[in-house]
Amino acid sequence: MNEHSSTPTASEARELLARAEGIGTSATSAAGWPTAMVFNSLAILGSMLMIGFQIVAHTGYGAQLLAMSFGAWAAITATSWSLLQRTTKSGFSKRFLTSLAAYMVLYVAAIIVGVTAFPNGNLAYYLSAAIILAAAGLAAAVRELKA
């Protein structure tokens, strides 16, 4: 703003708006890491559960190991989210919900195929499902961080 007037000129107003937009964009970008952490956690949990399903289906005694590993990661994730509640709230968006829905559809499909096609387990299937779920979760995390 110039020194003689209390209202900015048109060019000064555009400059102020551009600066404000930049600040808003950087604040939203900084809030994107918690959503990326959600997908990292889903990548870890999903891949671990696929391996766990193989253990349970093949050996019959892996349910305790599966429950303990899932519980440990769930506790770590929940604790991290609750510690940073303010930034976690502002980072969730329609993009996040779309990625989450896509990941969950993929996860449910992997479970259904595994249970119906391989009731006694199939290590190759469950390893490939674990890799695909991990890749999908990490891709969604990268997408959130780049947004």
ZABAGU-869812 format. One record per residue: residue in three letters; x, y, z of N, C-alpha, C in turn; chain. Coordinates in steps of 0.2 Angstrom, whole numbers. Each point is the difference from the previous one (the first is absolute). Layout:
BEGIN
atom res->ALA n.x->X n.y->Y n.z->Z ca.x->X ca.y->Y ca.z->Z c.x->X c.y->Y c.z->Z chain->A;
...
END
This chain:
BEGIN
atom res->MET n.x->4 n.y->-6 n.z->0 ca.x->-4 ca.y->6 ca.z->0 c.x->4 c.y->6 c.z->0 chain->A;
atom res->ASN n.x->-2 n.y->5 n.z->-3 ca.x->4 ca.y->6 ca.z->0 c.x->-1 c.y->4 c.z->6 chain->A;
atom res->GLU n.x->4 n.y->5 n.z->2 ca.x->0 ca.y->3 ca.z->6 c.x->-6 c.y->6 c.z->0 chain->A;
atom res->HIS n.x->-2 n.y->2 n.z->-5 ca.x->-5 ca.y->5 ca.z->0 c.x->-7 c.y->-3 c.z->0 chain->A;
atom res->SER n.x->-1 n.y->-6 n.z->-1 ca.x->-7 ca.y->-3 ca.z->0 c.x->-1 c.y->-6 c.z->4 chain->A;
atom res->SER n.x->-5 n.y->0 n.z->4 ca.x->-1 ca.y->-6 ca.z->4 c.x->-3 c.y->-6 c.z->-4 chain->A;
atom res->THR n.x->-2 n.y->1 n.z->-6 ca.x->-2 ca.y->-6 ca.z->-4 c.x->5 c.y->-2 c.z->-5 chain->A;
atom res->PRO n.x->1 n.y->-6 n.z->-2 ca.x->6 ca.y->-2 ca.z->-4 c.x->-3 c.y->2 c.z->-8 chain->A;
atom res->THR n.x->5 n.y->1 n.z->-4 ca.x->-1 ca.y->0 ca.z->-7 c.x->-2 c.y->-7 c.z->-3 chain->A;
atom res->ALA n.x->-2 n.y->0 n.z->-6 ca.x->-2 ca.y->-6 ca.z->-3 c.x->6 c.y->-5 c.z->0 chain->A;
atom res->SER n.x->5 n.y->2 n.z->-2 ca.x->6 ca.y->-4 ca.z->-1 c.x->3 c.y->-2 c.z->7 chain->A;
atom res->GLU n.x->-1 n.y->4 n.z->5 ca.x->2 ca.y->-2 ca.z->7 c.x->-5 c.y->-5 c.z->3 chain->A;
atom res->ALA n.x->-6 n.y->1 n.z->-2 ca.x->-5 ca.y->-5 ca.z->3 c.x->1 c.y->-7 c.z->-3 chain->A;
atom res->ARG n.x->2 n.y->0 n.z->-7 ca.x->1 ca.y->-6 ca.z->-3 c.x->6 c.y->-4 c.z->3 chain->A;
atom res->GLU n.x->6 n.y->4 n.z->2 ca.x->6 ca.y->-2 ca.z->3 c.x->-2 c.y->-3 c.z->7 chain->A;
atom res->LEU n.x->-4 n.y->4 n.z->4 ca.x->-2 ca.y->-3 ca.z->6 c.x->-4 c.y->-6 c.z->0 chain->A;
atom res->LEU n.x->-5 n.y->-1 n.z->-5 ca.x->-4 ca.y->-6 ca.z->-1 c.x->5 c.y->-6 c.z->-2 chain->A;
atom res->ALA n.x->5 n.y->2 n.z->-4 ca.x->4 ca.y->-6 ca.z->-2 c.x->4 c.y->-2 c.z->6 chain->A;
atom res->ARG n.x->3 n.y->4 n.z->4 ca.x->3 ca.y->-2 ca.z->6 c.x->-4 c.y->-4 c.z->5 chain->A;
atom res->ALA n.x->-6 n.y->3 n.z->0 ca.x->-5 ca.y->-4 ca.z->5 c.x->-1 c.y->-7 c.z->-3 chain->A;
atom res->GLU n.x->-1 n.y->-1 n.z->-7 ca.x->-1 ca.y->-6 ca.z->-3 c.x->6 c.y->-5 c.z->2 chain->A;
atom res->GLY n.x->6 n.y->3 n.z->-1 ca.x->6 ca.y->-4 ca.z->1 c.x->0 c.y->-2 c.z->7 chain->A;
atom res->ILE n.x->-2 n.y->4 n.z->5 ca.x->0 ca.y->-2 ca.z->7 c.x->-5 c.y->-6 c.z->1 chain->A;
atom res->GLY n.x->-6 n.y->1 n.z->-3 ca.x->-5 ca.y->-5 ca.z->1 c.x->2 c.y->-7 c.z->-3 chain->A;
atom res->THR n.x->3 n.y->0 n.z->-6 ca.x->3 ca.y->-6 ca.z->-3 c.x->5 c.y->-3 c.z->4 chain->A;
atom res->SER n.x->5 n.y->4 n.z->3 ca.x->5 ca.y->-3 ca.z->4 c.x->-3 c.y->-3 c.z->6 chain->A;
atom res->ALA n.x->-5 n.y->3 n.z->3 ca.x->-3 ca.y->-3 ca.z->6 c.x->-4 c.y->-6 c.z->-1 chain->A;
atom res->THR n.x->-3 n.y->-1 n.z->-6 ca.x->-3 ca.y->-6 ca.z->-2 c.x->5 c.y->-5 c.z->-1 chain->A;
atom res->SER n.x->5 n.y->2 n.z->-4 ca.x->5 ca.y->-5 ca.z->-1 c.x->3 c.y->-3 c.z->6 chain->A;
atom res->ALA n.x->2 n.y->4 n.z->5 ca.x->3 ca.y->-2 ca.z->6 c.x->-5 c.y->-5 c.z->4 chain->A;
atom res->ALA n.x->-6 n.y->1 n.z->-1 ca.x->-5 ca.y->-4 ca.z->3 c.x->-1 c.y->-7 c.z->-4 chain->A;
atom res->GLY n.x->3 n.y->-1 n.z->-5 ca.x->-1 ca.y->-6 ca.z->-4 c.x->4 c.y->-6 c.z->2 chain->A;
atom res->TRP n.x->5 n.y->1 n.z->5 ca.x->4 ca.y->-6 ca.z->2 c.x->-4 c.y->-4 c.z->4 chain->A;
atom res->PRO n.x->-5 n.y->2 n.z->5 ca.x->-3 ca.y->-5 ca.z->3 c.x->-4 c.y->-5 c.z->-4 chain->A;
atom res->THR n.x->-3 n.y->3 n.z->-6 ca.x->-4 ca.y->-5 ca.z->-4 c.x->5 c.y->-5 c.z->-4 chain->A;
atom res->ALA n.x->6 n.y->3 n.z->-1 ca.x->5 ca.y->-5 ca.z->-3 c.x->2 c.y->-5 c.z->5 chain->A;
atom res->MET n.x->0 n.y->2 n.z->6 ca.x->1 ca.y->-5 ca.z->6 c.x->-5 c.y->-6 c.z->0 chain->A;
atom res->VAL n.x->-6 n.y->2 n.z->-1 ca.x->-6 ca.y->-4 ca.z->0 c.x->2 c.y->-6 c.z->-5 chain->A;
atom res->PHE n.x->1 n.y->2 n.z->-6 ca.x->2 ca.y->-4 ca.z->-6 c.x->6 c.y->-4 c.z->1 chain->A;
atom res->ASN n.x->5 n.y->2 n.z->3 ca.x->6 ca.y->-4 ca.z->2 c.x->-2 c.y->-5 c.z->5 chain->A;
atom res->SER n.x->-4 n.y->2 n.z->5 ca.x->-3 ca.y->-5 ca.z->5 c.x->-4 c.y->-6 c.z->-4 chain->A;
atom res->LEU n.x->-4 n.y->3 n.z->-4 ca.x->-4 ca.y->-5 ca.z->-4 c.x->4 c.y->-5 c.z->-4 chain->A;
atom res->ALA n.x->5 n.y->3 n.z->-3 ca.x->5 ca.y->-4 ca.z->-4 c.x->3 c.y->-6 c.z->5 chain->A;
atom res->ILE n.x->2 n.y->2 n.z->5 ca.x->4 ca.y->-4 ca.z->5 c.x->-5 c.y->-5 c.z->3 chain->A;
atom res->LEU n.x->-6 n.y->2 n.z->2 ca.x->-5 ca.y->-5 ca.z->3 c.x->-3 c.y->-4 c.z->-5 chain->A;
atom res->GLY n.x->-1 n.y->2 n.z->-6 ca.x->-3 ca.y->-4 ca.z->-5 c.x->4 c.y->-6 c.z->-2 chain->A;
atom res->SER n.x->7 n.y->2 n.z->-1 ca.x->5 ca.y->-5 ca.z->-3 c.x->1 c.y->-5 c.z->6 chain->A;
atom res->MET n.x->0 n.y->2 n.z->6 ca.x->1 ca.y->-4 ca.z->6 c.x->-6 c.y->-5 c.z->0 chain->A;
atom res->LEU n.x->-6 n.y->3 n.z->-1 ca.x->-6 ca.y->-5 ca.z->1 c.x->0 c.y->-5 c.z->-5 chain->A;
atom res->MET n.x->2 n.y->2 n.z->-6 ca.x->0 ca.y->-5 ca.z->-6 c.x->5 c.y->-6 c.z->2 chain->A;
atom res->ILE n.x->6 n.y->2 n.z->3 ca.x->4 ca.y->-5 ca.z->2 c.x->-3 c.y->-4 c.z->6 chain->A;
atom res->GLY n.x->-3 n.y->3 n.z->4 ca.x->-3 ca.y->-3 ca.z->6 c.x->-6 c.y->-5 c.z->-3 chain->A;
atom res->PHE n.x->-4 n.y->2 n.z->-5 ca.x->-5 ca.y->-5 ca.z->-2 c.x->3 c.y->-6 c.z->-3 chain->A;
atom res->GLN n.x->6 n.y->1 n.z->-3 ca.x->4 ca.y->-6 ca.z->-3 c.x->2 c.y->-5 c.z->6 chain->A;
atom res->ILE n.x->2 n.y->3 n.z->5 ca.x->3 ca.y->-3 ca.z->6 c.x->-6 c.y->-4 c.z->3 chain->A;
atom res->VAL n.x->-6 n.y->4 n.z->1 ca.x->-6 ca.y->-3 ca.z->3 c.x->-3 c.y->-6 c.z->-4 chain->A;
atom res->ALA n.x->0 n.y->1 n.z->-6 ca.x->-3 ca.y->-5 ca.z->-5 c.x->4 c.y->-6 c.z->-1 chain->A;
atom res->HIS n.x->7 n.y->1 n.z->0 ca.x->4 ca.y->-6 ca.z->-1 c.x->2 c.y->-4 c.z->7 chain->A;
atom res->THR n.x->1 n.y->4 n.z->5 ca.x->3 ca.y->-3 ca.z->6 c.x->-6 c.y->-1 c.z->5 chain->A;
atom res->GLY n.x->-5 n.y->4 n.z->0 ca.x->-5 ca.y->0 ca.z->5 c.x->1 c.y->3 c.z->7 chain->A;
atom res->TYR n.x->7 n.y->2 n.z->1 ca.x->1 ca.y->2 ca.z->7 c.x->3 c.y->8 c.z->-1 chain->A;
atom res->GLY n.x->-1 n.y->3 n.z->-5 ca.x->3 ca.y->7 ca.z->-1 c.x->-5 c.y->5 c.z->2 chain->A;
atom res->ALA n.x->-6 n.y->-1 n.z->3 ca.x->-5 ca.y->5 ca.z->1 c.x->3 c.y->5 c.z->6 chain->A;
atom res->GLN n.x->3 n.y->-3 n.z->5 ca.x->3 ca.y->4 ca.z->5 c.x->5 c.y->5 c.z->-2 chain->A;
atom res->LEU n.x->5 n.y->-3 n.z->-5 ca.x->5 ca.y->4 ca.z->-2 c.x->-3 c.y->6 c.z->-5 chain->A;
atom res->LEU n.x->-5 n.y->-2 n.z->-4 ca.x->-4 ca.y->5 ca.z->-4 c.x->-3 c.y->6 c.z->4 chain->A;
atom res->ALA n.x->-4 n.y->-2 n.z->6 ca.x->-3 ca.y->4 ca.z->4 c.x->5 c.y->5 c.z->4 chain->A;
atom res->MET n.x->6 n.y->-3 n.z->2 ca.x->5 ca.y->4 ca.z->3 c.x->3 c.y->5 c.z->-4 chain->A;
atom res->SER n.x->2 n.y->-2 n.z->-6 ca.x->3 ca.y->5 ca.z->-5 c.x->-5 c.y->5 c.z->-2 chain->A;
atom res->PHE n.x->-6 n.y->-2 n.z->-1 ca.x->-5 ca.y->6 ca.z->-2 c.x->-1 c.y->4 c.z->5 chain->A;
atom res->GLY n.x->-1 n.y->-2 n.z->6 ca.x->-1 ca.y->4 ca.z->6 c.x->6 c.y->5 c.z->1 chain->A;
atom res->ALA n.x->6 n.y->-3 n.z->0 ca.x->6 ca.y->5 ca.z->1 c.x->0 c.y->6 c.z->-5 chain->A;
atom res->TRP n.x->-1 n.y->-2 n.z->-7 ca.x->0 ca.y->6 ca.z->-4 c.x->-6 c.y->4 c.z->0 chain->A;
atom res->ALA n.x->-6 n.y->-2 n.z->2 ca.x->-6 ca.y->4 ca.z->1 c.x->1 c.y->4 c.z->6 chain->A;
atom res->ALA n.x->4 n.y->-2 n.z->6 ca.x->1 ca.y->4 ca.z->5 c.x->5 c.y->6 c.z->-1 chain->A;
atom res->ILE n.x->5 n.y->-2 n.z->-4 ca.x->5 ca.y->5 ca.z->-2 c.x->-3 c.y->6 c.z->-5 chain->A;
atom res->THR n.x->-4 n.y->-2 n.z->-4 ca.x->-4 ca.y->4 ca.z->-5 c.x->-5 c.y->5 c.z->4 chain->A;
atom res->ALA n.x->-4 n.y->-3 n.z->4 ca.x->-5 ca.y->3 ca.z->4 c.x->3 c.y->5 c.z->5 chain->A;
atom res->THR n.x->6 n.y->-1 n.z->3 ca.x->4 ca.y->4 ca.z->4 c.x->2 c.y->6 c.z->-4 chain->A;
atom res->SER n.x->3 n.y->-1 n.z->-5 ca.x->3 ca.y->5 ca.z->-4 c.x->-5 c.y->5 c.z->-3 chain->A;
atom res->TRP n.x->-6 n.y->-3 n.z->-2 ca.x->-6 ca.y->5 ca.z->-2 c.x->-2 c.y->4 c.z->5 chain->A;
atom res->SER n.x->-1 n.y->-3 n.z->6 ca.x->-3 ca.y->4 ca.z->6 c.x->5 c.y->5 c.z->2 chain->A;
atom res->LEU n.x->6 n.y->-1 n.z->0 ca.x->5 ca.y->5 ca.z->2 c.x->0 c.y->7 c.z->-4 chain->A;
atom res->LEU n.x->-2 n.y->-1 n.z->-6 ca.x->0 ca.y->6 ca.z->-5 c.x->-7 c.y->1 c.z->-3 chain->A;
atom res->GLN n.x->-5 n.y->0 n.z->5 ca.x->-7 ca.y->1 ca.z->-2 c.x->-1 c.y->6 c.z->-5 chain->A;
atom res->ARG n.x->2 n.y->6 n.z->2 ca.x->-1 ca.y->6 ca.z->-4 c.x->2 c.y->-1 c.z->-7 chain->A;
atom res->THR n.x->6 n.y->-2 n.z->-2 ca.x->2 ca.y->0 ca.z->-7 c.x->-3 c.y->-6 c.z->-3 chain->A;
atom res->THR n.x->-2 n.y->-6 n.z->4 ca.x->-3 ca.y->-5 ca.z->-3 c.x->-7 c.y->1 c.z->-3 chain->A;
atom res->LYS n.x->-4 n.y->4 n.z->4 ca.x->-6 ca.y->2 ca.z->-2 c.x->0 c.y->4 c.z->-7 chain->A;
atom res->SER n.x->4 n.y->5 n.z->-1 ca.x->0 ca.y->4 ca.z->-6 c.x->3 c.y->-3 c.z->-6 chain->A;
atom res->GLY n.x->4 n.y->-6 n.z->1 ca.x->2 ca.y->-3 ca.z->-6 c.x->-4 c.y->-5 c.z->-4 chain->A;
atom res->PHE n.x->-6 n.y->-2 n.z->3 ca.x->-4 ca.y->-4 ca.z->-3 c.x->-4 c.y->3 c.z->-5 chain->A;
atom res->SER n.x->-1 n.y->-3 n.z->-6 ca.x->-3 ca.y->4 ca.z->-6 c.x->-4 c.y->-6 c.z->-4 chain->A;
atom res->LYS n.x->-3 n.y->3 n.z->-5 ca.x->-4 ca.y->-5 ca.z->-5 c.x->5 c.y->-5 c.z->-3 chain->A;
atom res->ARG n.x->6 n.y->3 n.z->-2 ca.x->5 ca.y->-4 ca.z->-3 c.x->2 c.y->-6 c.z->5 chain->A;
atom res->PHE n.x->1 n.y->2 n.z->6 ca.x->1 ca.y->-5 ca.z->6 c.x->-5 c.y->-6 c.z->0 chain->A;
atom res->LEU n.x->-7 n.y->2 n.z->0 ca.x->-5 ca.y->-4 ca.z->0 c.x->0 c.y->-5 c.z->-6 chain->A;
atom res->THR n.x->1 n.y->3 n.z->-6 ca.x->1 ca.y->-4 ca.z->-6 c.x->5 c.y->-5 c.z->0 chain->A;
atom res->SER n.x->6 n.y->2 n.z->2 ca.x->5 ca.y->-5 ca.z->1 c.x->-1 c.y->-5 c.z->5 chain->A;
atom res->LEU n.x->-3 n.y->2 n.z->6 ca.x->-2 ca.y->-5 ca.z->5 c.x->-5 c.y->-5 c.z->-2 chain->A;
atom res->ALA n.x->-5 n.y->2 n.z->-4 ca.x->-5 ca.y->-4 ca.z->-3 c.x->3 c.y->-5 c.z->-5 chain->A;
atom res->ALA n.x->4 n.y->2 n.z->-4 ca.x->4 ca.y->-4 ca.z->-5 c.x->4 c.y->-5 c.z->4 chain->A;
atom res->TYR n.x->4 n.y->2 n.z->5 ca.x->4 ca.y->-5 ca.z->4 c.x->-5 c.y->-5 c.z->3 chain->A;
atom res->MET n.x->-5 n.y->2 n.z->3 ca.x->-4 ca.y->-5 ca.z->4 c.x->-4 c.y->-5 c.z->-5 chain->A;
atom res->VAL n.x->-2 n.y->2 n.z->-6 ca.x->-2 ca.y->-4 ca.z->-5 c.x->5 c.y->-5 c.z->-2 chain->A;
atom res->LEU n.x->6 n.y->2 n.z->-1 ca.x->5 ca.y->-5 ca.z->-2 c.x->2 c.y->-5 c.z->6 chain->A;
atom res->TYR n.x->0 n.y->3 n.z->6 ca.x->1 ca.y->-4 ca.z->6 c.x->-6 c.y->-6 c.z->0 chain->A;
atom res->VAL n.x->-6 n.y->2 n.z->0 ca.x->-5 ca.y->-5 ca.z->0 c.x->0 c.y->-5 c.z->-5 chain->A;
atom res->ALA n.x->1 n.y->3 n.z->-6 ca.x->1 ca.y->-5 ca.z->-6 c.x->6 c.y->-5 c.z->1 chain->A;
atom res->ALA n.x->5 n.y->2 n.z->3 ca.x->6 ca.y->-4 ca.z->1 c.x->-2 c.y->-6 c.z->5 chain->A;
atom res->ILE n.x->-4 n.y->2 n.z->5 ca.x->-2 ca.y->-4 ca.z->6 c.x->-5 c.y->-5 c.z->-3 chain->A;
atom res->ILE n.x->-5 n.y->2 n.z->-4 ca.x->-5 ca.y->-4 ca.z->-3 c.x->3 c.y->-5 c.z->-5 chain->A;
atom res->VAL n.x->5 n.y->2 n.z->-4 ca.x->3 ca.y->-5 ca.z->-5 c.x->4 c.y->-5 c.z->4 chain->A;
atom res->GLY n.x->4 n.y->2 n.z->5 ca.x->4 ca.y->-4 ca.z->4 c.x->-4 c.y->-5 c.z->4 chain->A;
atom res->VAL n.x->-6 n.y->2 n.z->3 ca.x->-4 ca.y->-5 ca.z->3 c.x->-4 c.y->-5 c.z->-4 chain->A;
atom res->THR n.x->-2 n.y->2 n.z->-6 ca.x->-4 ca.y->-4 ca.z->-4 c.x->4 c.y->-4 c.z->-5 chain->A;
atom res->ALA n.x->6 n.y->3 n.z->-3 ca.x->4 ca.y->-4 ca.z->-4 c.x->5 c.y->-4 c.z->3 chain->A;
atom res->PHE n.x->2 n.y->2 n.z->6 ca.x->6 ca.y->-4 ca.z->4 c.x->-2 c.y->-1 c.z->7 chain->A;
atom res->PRO n.x->-5 n.y->-4 n.z->1 ca.x->-2 ca.y->-1 ca.z->7 c.x->5 c.y->-3 c.z->5 chain->A;
atom res->ASN n.x->5 n.y->-4 n.z->-3 ca.x->5 ca.y->-3 ca.z->4 c.x->7 c.y->4 c.z->-1 chain->A;
atom res->GLY n.x->0 n.y->6 n.z->-3 ca.x->5 ca.y->4 ca.z->0 c.x->4 c.y->-1 c.z->-7 chain->A;
atom res->ASN n.x->3 n.y->6 n.z->-2 ca.x->5 ca.y->-1 ca.z->-6 c.x->5 c.y->6 c.z->1 chain->A;
atom res->LEU n.x->6 n.y->-2 n.z->2 ca.x->5 ca.y->5 ca.z->1 c.x->1 c.y->5 c.z->-5 chain->A;
atom res->ALA n.x->0 n.y->-2 n.z->-7 ca.x->1 ca.y->4 ca.z->-5 c.x->-5 c.y->6 c.z->-1 chain->A;
atom res->TYR n.x->-6 n.y->-3 n.z->1 ca.x->-6 ca.y->5 ca.z->0 c.x->0 c.y->5 c.z->5 chain->A;
atom res->TYR n.x->1 n.y->-2 n.z->6 ca.x->0 ca.y->5 ca.z->6 c.x->6 c.y->4 c.z->0 chain->A;
atom res->LEU n.x->6 n.y->-2 n.z->-2 ca.x->6 ca.y->5 ca.z->-1 c.x->-1 c.y->5 c.z->-5 chain->A;
atom res->SER n.x->-3 n.y->-2 n.z->-6 ca.x->-2 ca.y->5 ca.z->-5 c.x->-5 c.y->5 c.z->2 chain->A;
atom res->ALA n.x->-5 n.y->-3 n.z->4 ca.x->-5 ca.y->5 ca.z->2 c.x->3 c.y->5 c.z->5 chain->A;
atom res->ALA n.x->4 n.y->-3 n.z->4 ca.x->4 ca.y->5 ca.z->5 c.x->4 c.y->5 c.z->-3 chain->A;
atom res->ILE n.x->3 n.y->-2 n.z->-6 ca.x->4 ca.y->5 ca.z->-3 c.x->-5 c.y->5 c.z->-4 chain->A;
atom res->ILE n.x->-5 n.y->-2 n.z->-3 ca.x->-5 ca.y->4 ca.z->-3 c.x->-3 c.y->5 c.z->5 chain->A;
atom res->LEU n.x->-2 n.y->-2 n.z->6 ca.x->-3 ca.y->4 ca.z->5 c.x->5 c.y->5 c.z->2 chain->A;
atom res->ALA n.x->6 n.y->-2 n.z->1 ca.x->5 ca.y->5 ca.z->3 c.x->2 c.y->5 c.z->-5 chain->A;
atom res->ALA n.x->0 n.y->-2 n.z->-7 ca.x->1 ca.y->5 ca.z->-5 c.x->-6 c.y->5 c.z->-1 chain->A;
atom res->ALA n.x->-6 n.y->-3 n.z->1 ca.x->-5 ca.y->5 ca.z->-1 c.x->-1 c.y->5 c.z->6 chain->A;
atom res->GLY n.x->2 n.y->-3 n.z->6 ca.x->0 ca.y->5 ca.z->6 c.x->6 c.y->5 c.z->-1 chain->A;
atom res->LEU n.x->6 n.y->-2 n.z->-2 ca.x->5 ca.y->5 ca.z->-1 c.x->-1 c.y->5 c.z->-5 chain->A;
atom res->ALA n.x->-3 n.y->-3 n.z->-6 ca.x->-2 ca.y->5 ca.z->-5 c.x->-5 c.y->5 c.z->2 chain->A;
atom res->ALA n.x->-5 n.y->-2 n.z->4 ca.x->-5 ca.y->5 ca.z->3 c.x->4 c.y->5 c.z->5 chain->A;
atom res->ALA n.x->5 n.y->-2 n.z->3 ca.x->3 ca.y->4 ca.z->5 c.x->4 c.y->5 c.z->-4 chain->A;
atom res->VAL n.x->3 n.y->-2 n.z->-5 ca.x->4 ca.y->5 ca.z->-5 c.x->-4 c.y->5 c.z->-3 chain->A;
atom res->ARG n.x->-6 n.y->-3 n.z->-2 ca.x->-5 ca.y->5 ca.z->-3 c.x->-2 c.y->5 c.z->5 chain->A;
atom res->GLU n.x->-1 n.y->-2 n.z->6 ca.x->-2 ca.y->5 ca.z->5 c.x->5 c.y->5 c.z->2 chain->A;
atom res->LEU n.x->7 n.y->-2 n.z->0 ca.x->5 ca.y->5 ca.z->1 c.x->1 c.y->4 c.z->-6 chain->A;
atom res->LYS n.x->-1 n.y->-2 n.z->-6 ca.x->1 ca.y->4 ca.z->-6 c.x->-5 c.y->6 c.z->-1 chain->A;
atom res->ALA n.x->-6 n.y->-2 n.z->3 ca.x->-6 ca.y->5 ca.z->-1 c.x->1 c.y->7 c.z->4 chain->A;
END
